[in-house]
Amino acid sequence: MSEITSTSTIVQSLNAGSGIDIKNLAQSLAEAENAPLKNRITSKIEEKTLTISGYSIAYNSISSLKDAMTSMDDMRELKTTGVVSSAASAVEVQVNGDEALIGTYDITVQQLAQSQSNMSNSQSGSAATLNAGGGFSLTVTLGVATPVAHQISVVTDTPQGVVDAINAADMGVSAILVNISSTGDDWRIVLNGPTGSDNDFSVSSAVDLGFAANPLRLAEDAIVTMNGITNITRSSNTLTDVIPGVTMNLLQADVSQAISVRVTEDQAPLRAAVEGLIAAYNDFNLLLSELADPDSDISEFSGSLASDYSTVRMLRDRVRSAMLADSSTPSGSFSALRDIGVELGSDGQFSLNEDRYNAAIASNFDDVVTMFSAGTNDQSKYSLAAKGFAADTMSALDELIADTGALKGRQSSAESFIVDYEERLAKIELRLTAAYEGYLKQFAAMDALVDQMQGIGTYLDGQFEMMRNNTRN
């Protein structure tokens, strides 16, 4: 091809031959010959690329619908409890488990739990010498029912040294150093033990530090009354086992104040989950219609699945069937979305019948929760036990969007078509090059023949001119 191109270029540069740009002519003819097929294949690639985008959008929409179901597959997500104290400044409350017992509890705080506290004799400074520069030992005995003696070695015989040694022992009694006087010459070691009457402690040492002579307060239990039950005692002000599933933090004692602690069932999460499910399905349904509509121009992906309506219909039918299916754990009179007032309209969209929903929840909340969650938490998807409507639907959606599911299969097929089309385009390019070189070879031969004919004509003209000149002579 390079030899033909070079020859034709030289002929044209000498203003010989036909004068036609045979390279452009050969290129134009080769492209015209291959353009229809090339355009058809390019169009197919664009169509398949757009279809793959449509599959991806449908995949994401189904994934969003599955995500909406994840807020309904565990009982704890739907059946939650809340707790309120009528005097939070005196008794703070919070739910501490899945089994908080619904009810109202009257609490009176008779006494707060407190720890024993003792103070040492006065020292002139934090570095005052307590034992003429020598270390000493002290013993802290903690507990009444089962007392435990802790031997502590004080290496540095100063008030600060005593504090550091006691805290380093980490045995339940802590120490701080307090300067009582504004002049800075009255330093005291203050000891604090755990709360509760069984956590009395005593201190003995070779050096009399004065703890026994300076008691500040005694260790005491918290005492409460609940629903008329008096003298409920605990060693801490944090009570976790008085009201099942509720933690109470006691902050103030007042025998004249009755505090109401109400444990109630919170139905808002179920309502939010049902509304989220309806919205996710309706979004999926509208999006699928948009992907299948060849006349829509709402987005660049509108109509991207118009050429594969069988897949659109399959997705719509299977998702709708999953949403309308009965739960594998029906409870009472509730087995499907229709039983709580979820209705399918003529436009294919779901809506919630408020009256039916409120009636169902008001009288059969536990049955509705069981229908959705099977009354379980964290159940494995591999379990053979019935799982409830939410997990049933998630499993059905997984069959569509799993790596081995319908959508991935169709996407892989479309990608294979694109690879095939690109290979065909590469072959067309080879055919175009061959056609170009063939045309160019023919035109170069034609150009050479024209040039030859022009040379013969010029020669004959010269001979005829010589003959005329001879005749004149």
Long-range contacts (C-beta under 8 A, 24 or more apart in sequence): 1-436, 1-437, 1-440, 4-437, 4-440, 4-441, 4-444, 5-440, 7-444, 7-448, 8-440, 8-443, 8-444, 8-447, 11-447, 11-448, 11-451, 12-447, 16-451, 16-454, 17-447, 17-448, 17-450, 17-451, 17-454, 18-446, 18-447, 18-450, 20-443, 20-447, 22-440, 22-443, 22-444, 22-446, 22-447, 23-440, 25-439, 25-443, 26-436, 26-437, 26-439, 26-440, 26-443, 27-436, 29-435, 29-439, 30-432, 30-433, 30-435, 30-436, 30-439, 31-432, 33-432, 33-435, 34-428, 34-431, 34-432, 34-435, 37-428, 38-425, 38-428, 38-432, 41-421, 41-424, 41-425, 41-428, 42-425, 44-417, 44-421, 45-418, 45-421, 45-422, 45-425, 47-307, 48-414, 48-415, 48-417, 48-418, 48-421, 49-418, 50-301, 50-304, 51-304, 51-305, 51-307, 51-308, 51-414, 52-411, 52-414, 52-415, 52-418, 53-301, 53-304, 54-291, 54-301, 54-304, 54-305, 54-308, 55-305, 55-311, 55-407, 55-410, 55-411, 55-414, 56-411, 57-287, 57-291, 57-301, 57-304, 58-287, 58-288, 58-291, 58-305, 58-315, 58-407, 59-401, 59-407, 59-408, 59-411, 61-283, 61-284, 61-287, 61-288, 62-284, 62-315, 62-319, 62-397, 62-400, 62-401, 62-407, 63-401, 64-280, 64-283, 64-284, 65-277, 65-280, 65-281, 65-284, 65-319, 65-397, 66-393, 66-394, 66-397, 66-398, 66-401, 67-280, 68-273, 68-276, 68-277, 68-279, 68-280, 69-277, 69-390, 69-391, 69-393, 69-394, 69-397, 70-390, 70-394, 71-269, 71-272, 71-273, 71-276, 72-270, 72-273, 72-277, 72-372, 72-373, 72-389, 72-390, 73-372, 73-373, 73-379, 73-387, 73-388, 73-390, 73-391, 73-394, 74-373, 74-376, 74-377, 74-378, 74-379, 75-369, 75-370, 75-373, 75-374, 75-375, 75-376, 75-377, 76-377, 77-269, 77-273, 77-373, 78-269, 78-270, 78-273, 78-369, 78-372, 78-373, 79-265, 79-270, 79-365, 79-366, 79-369, 80-265, 80-266, 80-269, 81-245, 81-263, 81-264, 81-265, 81-266, 82-263, 82-264, 82-265, 82-266, 83-246, 83-261, 83-262, 83-263, 83-264, 84-261, 84-262, 84-264, 85-248, 85-259, 85-260, 85-261, 86-259, 86-260, 86-261, 86-262, 87-257, 87-259, 89-251, 89-252, 90-250, 90-251, 90-252, 90-254, 90-257, 90-259, 91-248, 91-249, 91-250, 91-251, 91-252, 91-259, 91-261, 92-248, 92-249, 92-251, 93-246, 93-247, 93-248, 93-249, 93-261, 94-246, 94-247, 95-245, 95-246, 95-247, 95-263, 96-240, 96-245, 96-246, 96-247, 97-245, 98-245, 98-377, 99-244, 99-245, 100-243, 100-244, 100-245, 100-246, 100-263, 101-243, 101-244, 101-245, 101-246, 101-263, 102-263, 102-264, 102-265, 103-262, 103-263, 104-260, 104-261, 104-262, 104-263, 105-226, 105-227, 105-243, 105-260, 105-261, 105-262, 105-263, 106-225, 106-226, 106-227, 106-228, 106-258, 106-259, 106-260, 106-261, 107-224, 107-225, 107-226, 107-248, 107-258, 107-259, 107-260, 107-261, 108-224, 108-225, 108-254, 108-255, 108-257, 108-258, 108-259, 109-222, 109-223, 109-224, 109-250, 109-252, 109-253, 109-254, 109-255, 109-257, 109-259, 110-223, 110-224, 110-225, 110-230, 110-231, 110-253, 110-255, 111-220, 111-221, 111-222, 111-223, 111-253, 112-220, 112-222, 112-237, 112-250, 112-251, 112-252, 112-253, 113-195, 113-196, 113-220, 113-221, 113-222, 113-234, 113-235, 113-236, 113-237, 113-250, 114-195, 114-217, 114-218, 114-219, 114-220, 115-192, 115-193, 115-194, 115-195, 115-196, 115-199, 115-217, 115-219, 116-191, 116-192, 116-193, 116-199, 116-200, 116-201, 116-215, 116-217, 116-218, 116-219, 117-190, 117-191, 117-192, 117-193, 117-215, 117-216, 117-217, 118-190, 118-191, 118-203, 118-211, 118-212, 118-214, 118-215, 118-216, 119-188, 119-189, 119-190, 119-191, 119-210, 119-211, 119-214, 119-215, 119-216, 120-159, 120-162, 120-188, 120-189, 120-190, 120-209, 120-210, 120-211, 120-214, 121-188, 121-208, 121-209, 121-210, 121-213, 121-214, 122-180, 122-186, 122-187, 122-188, 123-159, 123-186, 123-187, 123-188, 124-185, 124-187, 125-159, 125-184, 125-185, 125-187, 126-158, 126-159, 126-160, 126-177, 126-179, 126-187, 127-158, 127-159, 127-160, 128-158, 128-159, 128-187, 129-157, 129-158, 130-157, 130-158, 130-159, 130-161, 130-162, 130-207, 130-209, 131-157, 131-206, 131-207, 132-157, 133-157, 136-205, 136-206, 136-207, 137-205, 137-206, 138-162, 138-165, 138-166, 138-203, 138-204, 138-205, 138-206, 138-207, 138-209, 139-203, 139-204, 139-205, 140-166, 140-169, 140-171, 140-173, 140-201, 140-202, 140-203, 141-201, 141-202, 141-203, 141-204, 142-171, 142-172, 142-173, 142-193, 142-194, 142-199, 142-200, 142-201, 143-198, 143-199, 143-200, 143-201, 144-197, 144-198, 144-199, 144-200, 145-198, 154-205, 157-207, 159-187, 159-188, 159-189, 162-189, 162-209, 163-189, 166-191, 172-199, 172-201, 173-201, 188-214, 190-216, 193-219, 194-219, 194-235, 195-219, 195-220, 195-221, 195-222, 195-235, 195-236, 195-237, 196-220, 196-221, 196-234, 196-235, 196-236, 197-221, 197-235, 198-235, 199-235, 222-250, 224-250, 265-365, 267-361, 267-365, 270-361, 270-365, 270-368, 270-369, 270-372, 271-357, 271-361, 273-372, 274-340, 274-342, 274-352, 274-357, 275-352, 278-342, 278-350, 278-351, 278-352, 281-319, 281-323, 281-350, 282-349, 282-350, 284-319, 285-316, 285-348, 285-349, 286-349, 288-312, 288-315, 288-316, 308-410, 311-406, 311-407, 311-410, 314-406, 315-400, 315-406, 315-407, 316-348, 318-396, 318-399, 318-400, 319-396, 319-397, 319-400, 320-344, 320-348, 321-396, 322-392, 322-393, 322-396, 322-397, 323-350, 323-393, 325-389, 325-392, 325-393, 325-396, 326-389, 327-371, 327-372, 327-388, 327-389, 327-392, 328-374, 328-386, 328-387, 328-388, 328-389, 328-392, 329-370, 329-371, 329-373, 329-374, 329-375, 329-386, 329-387, 329-388, 329-389, 330-371, 331-366, 331-367, 331-368, 331-370, 331-371, 331-375, 332-364, 332-367, 333-364, 333-367, 334-360, 334-364, 334-367, 334-368, 334-370, 334-371, 335-371, 336-371, 336-389, 337-389, 339-371, 340-368
